[in-house]
């Protein structure tokens, strides 16, 4: 009978265990490298902010549209298309926000339609208007209103959709993402409360919106008004000023997307017209989305206190 060398068996077992541990460590390292190289593309600043809050610093989140272009009108270059195709996830706003989507081949498994769950809350536009808007030239407003995140209840739903997509893609991070979502949701609820409070003081005032991007804001906070197509950096014509003057009441408040140019400010002052900046923050401006929304609320508060109404 052959004698089994116990020491040899123990050595072989130890070697197999060490080899297995080494293989597991190598797999973990490879997974870590893959996650480090992974990135997400968001189509606008709100989704960029939500994804960064939810992932922390673990995964890169990119916004491809340059800062001087409205992401809603941005069109990707060939290099941008390659980035979109290489992303782990592409976070879409929905409601027709990204007109380029049907022109590019991207795996459907990567696409996250963040407002799909609240599609029954989308606002359908009754007509289509074409006009100039910044350096991209003419474009049309039609189909659905797409600044969904200006209703903070919808913004929270979009953040939740981003969190769900992240948890499905990186399940081992699920608990951390859930904790980050709780903190983010609390901040968004705080914005909602802040806007509601300011809306109470604005009720009854004549509101004039510089651009038709506030539909969800108007509905959520019950602040109806009429919209123009004025850009903060472009001086309106004399005919436009006269048409505005004829409609003004003593309670009028003009709401701009961005800070108007000095000549426009002077002209408004000559009409005795108050204005306030309510930035949708569709693109980055050196401040995160939450900070811009809080500044919006602070400006509304200042306008309410200074109105004397």
FENWOMO-V314553 format. One record per residue. PSI is psi in radians with two decimals (* if undefined). NEAR is the number of other C-alpha atoms within 8 Angstrom. Layout:
PSI,NEAR  PSI,NEAR
//
This chain:
2.35,2  2.34,3  2.24,4  2.22,4  1.82,6  -0.67,6  -0.67,6  -0.72,7  -0.74,8  -0.70,8  -0.73,8  -0.71,8  -0.73,8  -0.70,8  -0.75,8  -0.70,8  -0.77,8  -0.69,8  -0.73,8  -0.73,8  -0.72,8  -0.70,8  -0.72,8  -0.72,8  -0.70,8  -0.72,8  -0.73,8  -0.70,8  -0.75,8  -0.71,8  -0.73,8  -0.72,8  -0.74,8  -0.71,8  -0.60,9  -0.67,9  -0.32,6  2.62,10  2.80,11  2.51,13  2.26,14  2.52,15  -0.16,15  3.03,13  -0.71,13  -0.79,11  -0.60,15  -0.83,14  -0.78,11  -0.82,11  -0.70,13  -0.69,11  -0.65,10  -0.57,12  -0.27,10  -2.42,7  0.18,6  -0.60,7  2.34,11  2.41,10  2.27,11  2.55,9  2.06,10  -0.45,9  2.30,12  2.74,6  -0.45,8  0.19,4  2.37,12  2.12,10  -0.40,12  -0.46,8  -0.06,10  2.49,9  2.23,6  2.53,10  3.11,6  -0.74,6  -0.67,7  -0.71,9  -0.72,10  -0.67,8  -0.72,8  -0.74,10  -0.46,9  -0.11,6  2.64,12  -0.69,8  2.57,10  2.00,13  1.96,14  2.61,13  -0.70,14  -3.09,11  0.55,11  0.36,8  -0.77,9  1.70,12  -0.29,9  -0.16,8  -0.69,6  0.07,6  -0.04,5  2.43,7  1.87,6  2.39,8  2.24,7  -0.44,5  -0.27,4  -0.32,10  2.29,11  1.84,11  1.65,10  -0.38,14  0.17,14  -0.66,7  -0.37,8  0.48,9  -0.51,8  -0.16,5  -0.04,5  2.54,11  2.05,8  2.32,7  2.42,9  -0.35,6  3.02,6  2.17,9  2.38,7  2.33,8  3.02,9  2.51,8  1.54,9  -2.85,7  -0.17,5  -0.06,9  -2.69,8  2.54,8  2.97,9  2.52,8  1.96,8  3.04,10  -1.87,11  2.58,10  2.42,15  -0.04,11  1.04,10  -0.60,12  -0.15,11  -0.09,11  1.92,12  -0.39,11  -0.62,10  -0.64,12  -0.72,12  -0.71,11  -0.64,12  -0.69,12  -0.69,14  -0.66,9  -0.68,13  -0.78,14  -0.77,13  -0.77,8  -0.71,9  -0.73,11  -0.63,12  -0.62,7  -0.65,6  1.28,8  -0.51,8  -0.21,6  0.15,8  -0.79,10  -0.74,7  -0.71,7  -0.71,13  -0.72,10  -0.72,8  -0.61,11  -0.68,13  -0.74,8  -0.73,8  -0.76,11  -0.68,10  -0.68,8  -0.72,9  -0.69,13  -0.62,11  -0.69,8  -0.74,12  -0.79,11  -0.71,8  -0.77,9  -0.69,10  -0.73,9  -0.78,8  -0.56,12  -0.56,11  -0.66,7  -0.45,7  -0.26,9  2.30,8  -0.21,4  2.67,8  2.03,10  2.30,12  2.12,12  2.33,13  -0.38,13  2.59,12  1.15,9  0.16,7  0.32,10  -0.77,10  -0.62,13  -0.80,11  -0.73,11  -0.82,10  -0.75,8  0.20,9  0.95,9  1.26,12  2.74,7  -3.09,9  2.65,7  2.43,9  -3.00,9  1.04,8  2.41,8  2.44,11  -0.32,12  0.05,6  2.12,7  2.17,9  2.78,7  2.90,6  -0.65,6  -0.68,6  -0.72,8  -0.74,9  -0.70,8  -0.68,8  -0.79,8  -0.68,8  -0.34,6  -0.17,6  2.48,8  3.07,6  -0.30,4  0.17,7  2.46,12  2.16,12  2.28,12  2.05,12  2.62,15  -0.60,11  3.02,8  2.14,7  2.69,10  2.71,10  -0.77,6  -0.57,7  -0.71,10  -0.76,9  -0.70,8  -0.69,8  -0.69,10  -0.65,9  -0.43,7  -0.05,7  0.49,6  2.09,10  2.62,9  2.82,9  2.57,11  2.17,11  1.61,11  2.06,10  -0.33,8  0.77,11  -0.53,9  2.90,12  2.67,10  0.50,7  -0.11,4  2.62,7  2.88,9  -0.73,11  -0.75,9  -0.72,8  -0.74,11  -0.67,12  -0.64,9  -0.67,8  -0.82,11  -0.69,12  -0.70,8  -0.69,11  -0.72,11  -0.78,9  -0.69,8  -0.70,10  -0.72,12  -0.56,7  -0.11,6  -0.54,6  0.20,5  *,4
//
